[in-house]
Amino acid sequence: MERNYTIDFVKFFAILAVVCIHTGTVSGVQLGAIDGDQADFIIDILARFAVPFFFVASGYLFIQKINTIDSTKQQFTYFKKYILKLTKLWTAWFAFYFLYDLAINYIETEKSVQAMHVMFQEYLATYFTWETLYYGAGHTQYHLWFLLALIWSIAILFIFTKFRLLRVLFIISLGLNIYGLFGQSYSSFFEVALNTRDALFMGLFYTTLGGLVGKYAGQVKEFAMKIPVFVYIGVITVFSLVQVLEGYYTIKILEGNEQNYFLATIPLIIILFMAIIKHNKIGKNSLISKIGANSVGIYVSHVFVMEAIRLLVKRLEITFVQDTILWNILFTPTVFIVAYFLYIGIQQLKTGNSMKRVYRWKAIRESSQISPFNPKIPYHRK
C-alpha cells in the first residue's frame, strides 16, 4: 500500500482547527470595526471540516489496510488490534481526565469528611453516566467522544465490509447523517431530541465514506487525476464559503441548536480527499506532516492544556489578561504547541520505559544463563 503523505499534512491543519474551536480564538476581542465574536464564529464554521476529515481518513486507511490482507482470519486479527489500540487510548485518557476533574473538585471542596464524602458521591454519579460514556458530555473529557464514535464506526464498517454491503451501509449512514442535521443547525425546521454528534449520525457516515474511497481507491484516483489543481482549489474554496453561509443562516438567523456538521461538509470533504489522493506527496518529510502524524495525541491532550492554563490564570488572579488582544492571539497556538510536546514527551517516556524493560530482561537472561529459545532450559556459552 503506497503511503499518502498528504493525509498527515492535512491532519496538521485539521487538528489546529479543532484546537481553534475549543479555545475560542478571537472570541470577545473588539478591534476597531472587527467584532471578535463574529470572526470567531466564521473561524469555528470553517474549522468544522476537521472531525469529518479525521473520520474519513480513518475509514480510508482502515479499508486500504484490510484490502492488503488476503486471509479473513488475519483481517479479523488486524481489526481486533485496531479496535484494542483505540480502546486503550480512550481508556487511558478517560482515566486521566477523571482523575484531573476529581483533583479540581477536591481542591475546590471544603476540607471536611462530610463535604468530601458528598462531593465524591455526586462526582461519581455525574461522571459515570450514559451521556458521559457515549457523548463525552458534562466534564473535561467531552472531546473523547470522537474515539468512542470511531470505535463503533470502524466496527460497523468492518462487519458490513465482510458481508459485502459497504454500499448499502453508505446509503444508510448518509440517511442517518442527513437526519442528524435536524439535531444540529437544522433543528429550527424539525428538532431531533437527540445529541446527533455521535457515532450513529456523524461518525458512521464519514468513516463509511472513507472506507468507500479506500475500497475503490483505483477508480477514485483515476478520476481524481483528471481534475486540474485550480479546480480543486476553487471548489474547496467555494464549498468552504458555502459551509460558512449555511452555518450563518441556520445558526444565526434560524437559531439552530448546534454546528458540528452541515450539508456542505459532505461535498467539501469529498473534493478535499480527492485532491489528497491525487497529490499524495505534499509535505513529505516536513515538520507539518510530522506534527500532523501525531494529531491524535494533540487531540486527546489539548483540552487538558487549555483548562490547565485557564485554571492557572484564575489561581494567579490575572484573569484580566484573557480580555487582551495578545492573549487571544497567543492562546490558541500556545495550547497547540504545548499539547504536541506534552504528547511527544509521554510517548518518549513510554518508549524509554519499554527499552529499559528490554535491557533488564536481556541482563537477567544472560546472568541466569537461560536459553533465549526456551526460557526453561539452561545453556552454556563456549
JOCORNOR-V975369 format. One line per field, one symbol per residue. ss: DSSP state (@ for helix, = for strand, . for the rest). psi: psi as a letter, one per 20 degrees, with the letter a starting at -180 (. if undefined). A space follows every 50 residues. Layout:
ss: ???
psi: ???
This chain:
ss: ....@@@@@@@@@@@@@@@@@@@......==..==@@@@@@@@@@@..@@ @@@@@@@@@@@@@@@@@....@@@@@@@@@@@@@@@@@@@@@@@@@@@@@ @@@@@@@@....@@@@@@@@@@@@@@@..@@@@@@......@@@@@@@@@ @@@@@@@@@@@@...@@@@@@@@@@@@@@@@@@.@@@@..........@@ @@@@@@@@@@@@@@@.@@@@@@@@....@@@@@@@@@@@@@@@@@@@@@@ @@@.........@@@@@@@@@@@@@@@@........@@@@@@@.@@@@@@ @@@@@@@@@@@@@@@...@@@@@.@@@@@@@@@@@@@@@@@@@@@@@@@@ @@@@@@@@@@@@@@@@@..=.......=....
psi: pppohhghghhghghhgghgghhidkpiponcioohhgghggggghiiig ghghgghghghghgghhipgphghghggggggghgggggggghghghghg hggghghjqpmqggghggggghghhigmrghghgikqirhjhiihggghh ggghggggghghjlkghghggghgghgghhhijcijihgopplqojmagg hgggghghgghgghglhggghgghhipqghgggggggghghhhggggggh gggilrgrlhqrgihghghghghhhghgmjjpjpjrhghgghhkhhghgh ihhggghgghgghghilkihhijqhgghghgghggggggghgggggghgg gghghhhghggggggghjlppihoiioqrpq.
